[in-house]
Amino acid sequence: MFAPLRRATLFTLYQMSVLTGIFLLPVALVARRAGVPFPMHRVMQTIAKAYEEAAESSA
């Protein structure tokens, strides 16, 4: 019962991180021009990996 809930939660978090990344794209572009790294991809990769592991374990 907890596996589907966990998978749904991780999927929602992943979708929210993608949406946040889209909204923060202008900020990331300005930061990149200023020479400041903007590590949004790390957050998305971590959540995507956790979702994939949850999906594999429940299959």
Backbone as JSON Lines, residues from 0, in Angstrom:
{"i":0,"aa":"M","n":[0.81,-1.19,0.0],"ca":[0.0,0.0,0.0],"c":[0.86,1.26,0.0]}
{"i":1,"aa":"F","n":[2.01,1.22,0.66],"ca":[2.85,2.4,0.72],"c":[3.65,2.6,-0.56]}
{"i":2,"aa":"A","n":[3.93,1.54,-1.31],"ca":[4.71,1.66,-2.54],"c":[4.01,2.55,-3.57]}
{"i":3,"aa":"P","n":[2.71,2.34,-3.85],"ca":[2.06,3.24,-4.81],"c":[2.0,4.69,-4.33]}
{"i":4,"aa":"L","n":[1.81,4.88,-3.03],"ca":[1.79,6.23,-2.47],"c":[3.16,6.89,-2.61]}
{"i":5,"aa":"R","n":[4.21,6.13,-2.33],"ca":[5.58,6.65,-2.46],"c":[5.88,7.0,-3.91]}
{"i":6,"aa":"R","n":[5.49,6.1,-4.83],"ca":[5.73,6.34,-6.25],"c":[4.98,7.58,-6.73]}
{"i":7,"aa":"A","n":[3.74,7.74,-6.31],"ca":[2.95,8.92,-6.69],"c":[3.55,10.2,-6.12]}
{"i":8,"aa":"T","n":[4.02,10.13,-4.89],"ca":[4.65,11.3,-4.27],"c":[5.92,11.68,-5.0]}
{"i":9,"aa":"L","n":[6.75,10.7,-5.33],"ca":[7.99,10.98,-6.05],"c":[7.7,11.52,-7.45]}
{"i":10,"aa":"F","n":[6.68,10.98,-8.1],"ca":[6.31,11.49,-9.42],"c":[5.87,12.95,-9.32]}
{"i":11,"aa":"T","n":[5.09,13.27,-8.31],"ca":[4.64,14.65,-8.1],"c":[5.83,15.57,-7.82]}
{"i":12,"aa":"L","n":[6.75,15.12,-6.98],"ca":[7.95,15.92,-6.7],"c":[8.77,16.15,-7.96]}
{"i":13,"aa":"Y","n":[8.89,15.11,-8.78],"ca":[9.65,15.26,-10.03],"c":[8.99,16.28,-10.94]}
{"i":14,"aa":"Q","n":[7.68,16.19,-11.09],"ca":[6.96,17.13,-11.95],"c":[7.08,18.56,-11.41]}
{"i":15,"aa":"M","n":[7.02,18.7,-10.1],"ca":[7.16,20.03,-9.5],"c":[8.58,20.58,-9.7]}
{"i":16,"aa":"S","n":[9.59,19.71,-9.64],"ca":[10.96,20.18,-9.86],"c":[11.15,20.6,-11.32]}
{"i":17,"aa":"V","n":[10.52,19.9,-12.26],"ca":[10.59,20.31,-13.67],"c":[9.92,21.68,-13.84]}
{"i":18,"aa":"L","n":[8.76,21.84,-13.25],"ca":[8.04,23.12,-13.34],"c":[8.84,24.25,-12.7]}
{"i":19,"aa":"T","n":[9.45,23.98,-11.56],"ca":[10.3,24.97,-10.9],"c":[11.49,25.34,-11.78]}
{"i":20,"aa":"G","n":[12.08,24.31,-12.42],"ca":[13.2,24.56,-13.32],"c":[12.8,25.44,-14.49]}
{"i":21,"aa":"I","n":[11.6,25.23,-15.02],"ca":[11.12,26.06,-16.13],"c":[10.93,27.51,-15.66]}
{"i":22,"aa":"F","n":[10.33,27.68,-14.5],"ca":[10.11,29.03,-13.98],"c":[11.42,29.74,-13.63]}
{"i":23,"aa":"L","n":[12.42,28.97,-13.21],"ca":[13.7,29.57,-12.81],"c":[14.7,29.69,-13.97]}
{"i":24,"aa":"L","n":[14.29,29.31,-15.16],"ca":[15.19,29.38,-16.3],"c":[15.76,30.78,-16.52]}
{"i":25,"aa":"P","n":[14.96,31.85,-16.48],"ca":[15.56,33.18,-16.64],"c":[16.6,33.51,-15.56]}
{"i":26,"aa":"V","n":[16.33,33.08,-14.35],"ca":[17.29,33.31,-13.26],"c":[18.57,32.53,-13.52]}
{"i":27,"aa":"A","n":[18.43,31.3,-13.99],"ca":[19.61,30.47,-14.28],"c":[20.44,31.08,-15.41]}
{"i":28,"aa":"L","n":[19.78,31.64,-16.41],"ca":[20.51,32.25,-17.52],"c":[21.28,33.49,-17.06]}
{"i":29,"aa":"V","n":[20.67,34.29,-16.22],"ca":[21.37,35.47,-15.69],"c":[22.52,35.04,-14.79]}
{"i":30,"aa":"A","n":[22.29,34.03,-13.97],"ca":[23.35,33.55,-13.09],"c":[24.51,32.98,-13.9]}
{"i":31,"aa":"R","n":[24.19,32.29,-14.97],"ca":[25.24,31.73,-15.82],"c":[26.09,32.83,-16.44]}
{"i":32,"aa":"R","n":[25.45,33.91,-16.89],"ca":[26.21,35.03,-17.45],"c":[27.09,35.7,-16.4]}
{"i":33,"aa":"A","n":[26.63,35.67,-15.16],"ca":[27.41,36.27,-14.07],"c":[28.5,35.31,-13.57]}
{"i":34,"aa":"G","n":[28.48,34.06,-14.05],"ca":[29.5,33.1,-13.65],"c":[29.14,32.33,-12.39]}
{"i":35,"aa":"V","n":[27.88,32.37,-11.99],"ca":[27.43,31.67,-10.79],"c":[26.72,30.38,-11.22]}
{"i":36,"aa":"P","n":[27.16,29.23,-10.72],"ca":[26.49,27.98,-11.11],"c":[25.09,27.89,-10.5]}
{"i":37,"aa":"F","n":[24.18,27.26,-11.21],"ca":[22.8,27.1,-10.76],"c":[22.47,25.61,-10.88]}
{"i":38,"aa":"P","n":[22.6,24.84,-9.79],"ca":[22.54,23.37,-9.85],"c":[21.14,22.75,-9.82]}
{"i":39,"aa":"M","n":[20.19,23.27,-10.57],"ca":[18.84,22.71,-10.57],"c":[18.83,21.29,-11.12]}
{"i":40,"aa":"H","n":[19.74,20.99,-12.04],"ca":[19.77,19.65,-12.63],"c":[20.07,18.57,-11.59]}
{"i":41,"aa":"R","n":[20.8,18.91,-10.56],"ca":[21.1,17.93,-9.51],"c":[19.84,17.51,-8.77]}
{"i":42,"aa":"V","n":[18.98,18.47,-8.48],"ca":[17.72,18.17,-7.79],"c":[16.87,17.26,-8.66]}
{"i":43,"aa":"M","n":[16.75,17.6,-9.93],"ca":[15.91,16.81,-10.84],"c":[16.46,15.4,-11.02]}
{"i":44,"aa":"Q","n":[17.77,15.25,-11.12],"ca":[18.37,13.92,-11.27],"c":[18.15,13.07,-10.03]}
{"i":45,"aa":"T","n":[18.27,13.66,-8.86],"ca":[18.07,12.92,-7.62],"c":[16.64,12.42,-7.49]}
{"i":46,"aa":"I","n":[15.68,13.27,-7.78],"ca":[14.28,12.88,-7.68],"c":[13.93,11.86,-8.75]}
{"i":47,"aa":"A","n":[14.45,12.03,-9.96],"ca":[14.18,11.08,-11.04],"c":[14.74,9.7,-10.71]}
{"i":48,"aa":"K","n":[15.92,9.66,-10.14],"ca":[16.53,8.38,-9.76],"c":[15.69,7.69,-8.68]}
{"i":49,"aa":"A","n":[15.24,8.44,-7.68],"ca":[14.41,7.87,-6.62],"c":[13.1,7.35,-7.17]}
{"i":50,"aa":"Y","n":[12.5,8.07,-8.12],"ca":[11.24,7.62,-8.73],"c":[11.45,6.34,-9.53]}
{"i":51,"aa":"E","n":[12.53,6.27,-10.31],"ca":[12.82,5.07,-11.09],"c":[13.04,3.86,-10.19]}
{"i":52,"aa":"E","n":[13.74,4.05,-9.09],"ca":[13.96,2.95,-8.14],"c":[12.65,2.49,-7.52]}
{"i":53,"aa":"A","n":[11.78,3.42,-7.21],"ca":[10.48,3.08,-6.62],"c":[9.61,2.34,-7.63]}
{"i":54,"aa":"A","n":[9.69,2.77,-8.88],"ca":[8.89,2.12,-9.92],"c":[9.38,0.69,-10.18]}
{"i":55,"aa":"E","n":[10.71,0.51,-10.16],"ca":[11.27,-0.83,-10.38],"c":[10.95,-1.77,-9.22]}
{"i":56,"aa":"S","n":[10.98,-1.28,-8.01],"ca":[10.76,-2.14,-6.86],"c":[9.3,-2.57,-6.74]}
{"i":57,"aa":"S","n":[8.37,-1.76,-7.27],"ca":[6.97,-2.14,-7.17],"c":[6.5,-2.97,-8.34]}
{"i":58,"aa":"A","n":[7.31,-3.07,-9.38],"ca":[6.92,-3.86,-10.57],"c":[7.17,-5.32,-10.4]}
